[in-house]
Every structure is written in structure tokens, then in C-alpha cells.
Amino acid sequence: MKRISLFLLVIVVLCALFGCSNTSSSDEYTDKVVNNVQTDDFDVAKNDSDETNNIIELVAYLVDDINDINAHVLSINLFDWTLDLSQDELFRVSGEIGWQDSIYPLSLSSNMLVLPSAPLGFPAVDYAISCEEELYFEDYILLYNYEQSSAEVNQRGQAIAALPLFLDDVRLIPQAFFIDSNGKLVVLCISEGDTFDKVNPVSLIFFKKTDTFELESVNDFSSIFDENGLSKINMPNHTRLETNIYGNAQSGSFLWNEGANTVEINPYDGSVNIVLTVKRIENDMPALDTYRDFYEFFTGFSYQNGLYIAKFPNYNELAGTISVFYSSSEGFLGSVLCTDSYISLSDGENNKMDRVENADLMPISFIPQ
């Protein structure tokens, strides 16, 4: 892939000039990777070209002969219906430590990779290791202080905001955040309560005033579960090892994988959008067997270039992971199946359009945020 090779060449040159170092989330971020560089691999900025807007990028995994697991960019072009599996390694982890605890990033964007454990070697982008009471968005880190009910937001080791997270005598525990195009800090929290009925999502929007950030608006989503038939047990939750909630600046919303539904939470107007349900998947992919004896169905949810992306296991069939693509205006656009020997692309009519074969594949995938 010429785009990715060019990016890696830039990294090599930068390393030769400045030196390379991995970045722990507790250390200051360095400027050894040029600020604001956008790599081709995960540049999801909006573009007027229909072709560019219809390129989605996932992460596929290959296992080598010593059982190390290598992550590679999988580009899906929904304009000409082609797949491109990069030969270049994005990051690599050891298969000996239990891949389920290390293979899926907590965050992956054009300028930062956050993993739950240390990778092998140097990834293609700057990286950090996840820590307790830290949230991630691009190259920003929100550090939460439970005792003080406050948070500090850093960018590359520089504090840019101090946020109070205590409202009406209720402690708010952050689960995801993003910074929007107007520079506002948008945070989704869970209210702390002595009983379960008092624990609910709350969104906060802070705007910058001189050198500080001030609270602009609050939305209480305490009715989100009853009104939409959603599982409160699976409420938005972030831990050091995994998360089911992401802040997405491109969509201007929080994307929540509730398990049997994918949900978009709008912090600006307080609205809730049930994007995908199991029933909708069944309608759009009628040959798919969705039977399971548990509640959860979806295992990932994101948004790229104006399209919603969700993934789920290939239940009751060949071991694999299916990623589906939806447009709010056009509906179901197509899907990708990752197995342990091939990756196939299908269109919105479930016609097979392209296929990549590789005996080293793992039947899993990841959706970058």
C-alpha cells in the first residue's frame, strides 16, 4: 500500500532525526512525532470526494509463526467495492499473554494508539498504555480524580482544562469525552448513587473562556433506559481494559454499544438515536443466523466518514466477525466478514464483491475510533 509505506517512511525519517520513544500514559507526551500529522491510515476527516467518503478502515489481525499477533489496516472502498489489506504492521502484541487482554485498543486515531498492555517493538503511531481513571480521545487524556470529583484534560502532557464533576451534590464519574470543532469539551458521565436507580448517564459541555473552561450545558439521560427499552446493566462504561462508549467528534455524539442495540447519545440537544437493532440486521441480512442464548449481540460500534459501523460475531456459522456499514440517508450499504483464512466484502444486496485470502488471518477485527 503506497500510502502506508509513505507514512512509515516519514516515521523512519523522524526517528532518525529525533529518536523514537514509547509513551506511557503517566508520562509527558513528547514532540518526537510531529504535531497534527494526519496519517493516511486513520485520517477520517471529511472530504468532498464521494470516493474518499466511502472508504472505511478497520483493523485486521494476523498471527505469525511464533504466535505474535500483528495488527494491519484493512481498507474497504464502498465506491468501487474493493478490499485492501495492508502488508505494513500497525502494531504487534505477544500471543503468549492472552490476546483478549491486549489486542483491542482502548483508543486508535491518526495520532495516538492506547493499548491495555505494552506492544512488541514500536507501533506505526505514537502510543500509550491505559491506566485506571484515564479516558482517551485522539492525543488528549482526561485524568479523573475521584476524591476531588474533578478531572484534568491534558494534550501531550500539557494541562489544557480543569473540570469540576460535581453537580447538585452528586458526584459524576466520566466515561467518555471528545473535543468538538468549536473547541468545546464534551463529557459523558455516570451519576453516582447509593441505589441503582440513581445511577444514570449525564452529559456536560464546557466552553473555553479566557484560560479556563466553564460549564455551558447539562443533559440528564435518566429516562434513556425505560423510554428506549435499553439495558441498564450494560450502561455506558469505561474500564482500563475495555469500553462500550466512545466520544466521536465527527458525529458530534457519544456512541454506545448497549449489546443488543447500538445507540447514539447527543449531548447538545439531549436526544437519543437507536441506530441499529438485531431486528434491523436480520431484515438487511436475512440469511444470517442471529440465534444466541444471551442478550449481547454487537461487539463494536463507531462512525467514520458519515457512516455508522457496527460489528458482531458470525453467530452459529463459520468462526468470524462481521462488520456492517450504514448511512443515515441510504440505510444498509454492505458488510465485511473476517475469518481465519479470508476476508470478504458484500454490498447492500448481500452480493459478494471482493475477497482477500490469507492463511495467517484471525477471525476478528477492530473498528478504529
N, C-alpha and C positions, 0 to 999 in steps of 0.2 A: 504494500500500500504506500504510494509515493507520499501522501500527506503525512502519514505517521512517521515514515522514515525521515522526512524533513524535520519534523518536530524533535525526533530523537537526536538528529544531528545538532540541532540548536542546543539541546540539553548537554550533549557531549562537549560542545564548544564552551558553554557556560561553566561546566565543571572544570574544564582545563584552565579557564581564566580565573575562577573564583574559588574552586574547590566545592565538593559536594558533602552535605551532612544530612542525616536524618533528623527529624524534628519531633521531639516528644511534646505532647500537648501541655506539659507543665513547664516547658522551656520557651524562651522567646523565639518567635519565628524570625528567621534571618532573611536578608535580601539577596541571598545567593541564587534564587530563582527570580528572574526579572518580574517586577510588579506589573500586574494587569496583563500578563501574557495570556492569550486565549489559545489553547491548543485546538487543532482540528478535531481531535478525538471526541472532546466533550464540549465543543462550542455550540451551545443551543440558543444563541442569540437569534432574534427574529430577522428574517431576510425576505425581501420581496419576491425572490425566485420561488416558484411553486415547487421546483425540483428540490431545492435546498430545504424547504419547509417540510418536505415529505421524507426526509432522511432521519431515521430513528437509530439511536445507538444503544446497544445493550452490552453486557459483558458475558462472554462465554468462557468456559474453563476447560483446560487440557491437563491431563496427568502425564508426567514423563516416566522414564524407565526407572527412576529412583523414588517414585511416588511423590515427588514435589508437584504442587498444583499451580498451574500458571494461568493467569487471567489475561484474556485477549479481547480487544474491541471487536464487536460484531455490528457492522453497519447494515441497516435494512433500508433499501431505497424503494419507497412505495410509489415512486414516479415511474421507474422503469422495471419494477418488480425484480430486483436483484439483491443477492446477499454478498457480503464481503467480510470474511473472517481474517483479521489482521494476523500476520506472522510475527509481529513485534509483541513482546511481552509488556503488559501494563504493570503487573506486579506478580510476585511469586511467594507462596507460603509453603511450609512443610506439611506434608500429609500425615506425619507421624504424631502430631499433637492434637489430632481430632479436627478435621476440616470444618465441621459445622460451627466450631467456635472461632474460626479465624478467616474464613474465606469470603464472607459477606461484609463489605464496608459499612460503617455507620454513616458515612457521607462520601460522595465521589463527585467532584466537579472539575472544571477545567484547570483549577489551580490548587486543589487540595484533595488528598485522599486520607480518610480516617479509618483505621483498621482496629479491631478489638485485640489484636496481638501483633507482635513485630513480624514484618515480612522478611524474606530472604533477599539479600542484596539490596539494590536501590531501585524503587519503583520509577516509572517514567514521569511521575509528577511528585511534587513535594508531599510529604506525608506526616501524619501524627498518629499516636497510639491513644485510643479512647480512655478517658478517666471518668470516675464517678462524679456526678454533679457538674458535668460539662455537656453542652449542646453545641452542634456544629452547623454552620451554613457557609458554603464556599470557604474562604480563608478567615472567617470570623469564628470566634469561640465565645459562648456565653457561659460564664462561671457562676454557679449558683451557690449562695451562702444560706443554708437552711436556718441557722441560728439567728441571723440578722434579717431574714426574709428579704433578701436583696440579691441583685445579680450585677456582674460587671461584664461588659462586652469588650473583647479585645480583637484587634486585627493585627496579625503578625507581631504579637507581643506588646502592642501599644493599646492602652485602655482608651476607648472612644465613648463609653457611656456607663453610667451607674444608674441602675433601675430599682426603685422600690417595688417589692412584690408582696404588698400587704394592703388589702382593700376591705374596708368596712369590718375591721377586726378579724379578717380571715386571711390566713397565710395562703399564698398562691405558689404552686410548685411548677416551674416551667417544663414543658415537654418538647417544644419546637419553636423555632423563630426564623425570621428572614428580614432582610433589609430591602425595601421596595425602591422603585425608580425615583421616588421623591426623597430618598434618604431617611424615610421613617423606619423605626424599629418596630416590628410586629411580632408579638409573642403569644403563643398559646399555652395556657397554664391549666392545671387541675387544682381546684379549690380543696383545701384540707378540711376534713370534718371528722367529728367524733363518731358519726354514724355514716353509713354508706350513702344514704340519700342526700347528704350534704356535699358529697364529692362529685363535682361536675366541671366540664370544660369552661374556661373563661378566656376571652381574647383581649389583649391590651395593645393599643397603638400609641407609640411615643414619637413626638416630633422634636427636631433639634431646634433649640432656642439659645442663640449665642454659643456657649461652650457646654451646655447641659441638654439633656433630653427631658421633656415634660410629657405627662400623660395627656393624650388627646381624646381618646375614646375607649369605652369598655363595652364588650358584648358578653352577656351571660347565656351559655348554651345548656342551661339546666333542663330544658324540655326536649333536648335533642334525642334522647333515648325513647321516651314514651311516644312522642309525636311521629317518629320515623320507624318505630319498631326495631331499634338497634340494641345490640348487646352492651349493657353497662359493664359487664365483666371484662369485655375487650375494649374498654375505653382507651382513648389516646394515651400512649405510654412509651417513654424512652428509658432505656437502661444502658449500661456501659457495653453490653454485648449485642443488643438488638433494639429495634424500634418499630412501631407501626404507624408513626406520624412524622411527616416532613413538612417544612415550610418551603413553598415554591414561589419565588419572586416573579417568575414568568407568568404563572396563572394568577398571582396575587391572592393565594389562598393556602390553606393547610390541607394536605392530602392524607386521609386517614384510611388505613386498611382495617376495617372492622371485623374482617374474617369472612362473612357471608355477603358483605356489601363493601363497595369502595365509595368513600364519602368525601365530598369537598366542603370544607368549612370556610365561609367568607367572613374575615374579621372586620371588614369595612361596613357591611350592611347587616351582619348577623344572620345571613341566610345559610341554609344547608341544602346541598345538592347530592342526592343519591345517584352517583354516576353509573355504577354497574351493580347488577344483582346476578345471582346464579341463574335465575329465570331468563334474564336477557341473554346470558351466554348460551343457554340451552336453545333459545329461539334462533340465535345467529349461527350456532354451530350444532345443528340438530343431530349429527352423527356422533357427537361427543357423549360419552357416558360420565355423568357427574355424580353418580351414587357414591356415598360415603356414610359412615356411621358416626360422624362427628359434625360439629357446627361449622368450623372453619372451612373455607374453600380457597379464597385468594391468599397468595403469599407475598404479594408486592403490588405497589400502586405508585404511579408517577405521572409526569406531564412533560412533554418535550415538543417544541415547535408547533404548538396549537393542538396537539393530540394527547389524549389520555392513554396510558399504557398500564395494563394490569397483567399479572402472571399467576399461574396456578399449576399444580402437578397434573400430569396426564393420567387422571384417575382411572384405575381399572383397565389400563391398556399398557402398551409398551412403556417402560420407565422413561420418563422425560418431563420437561417443563414447557408449558405453552404460554406465550406472551401474546396478548391481543391488543389491537390498536383501534381507538375510537375517536371520531371527530364529533364535536357537539352539533355540527350542521349536517354532516353526512352519515353519521352513525358508524356501524361496523365497517372497518376498512380492510382488515386482514389479520393474520396471525403467523407466529413463528413457533415451530416445535424444535426443541433441543433434545437430542437423545445421546446415547453413548457411542454412536457411530456416524450420525449425520445431523444436519440442521436443515429444515425445510421451511419454505415460505409459501403461504397460501393467501389468495386475495379474499375480498369480501363475500365472494360466492363459494368460498372454500375450495377453489381450484388450485392445484399445486402449480407454483410459478417458478421456483428456483430451489436448488438443493446444493449443499456443501457436504462432502463426506470427509470424515477424519476419524480414524480408529482410536485416537487418543482423547476424544471428547468425553466430558462428563455430562450426565443428563440434567443439568441445572443451568441457571442463568441468573443475572442480576440486572436490575434497572437502575442506572445512574440517576442521581437527583440533581 
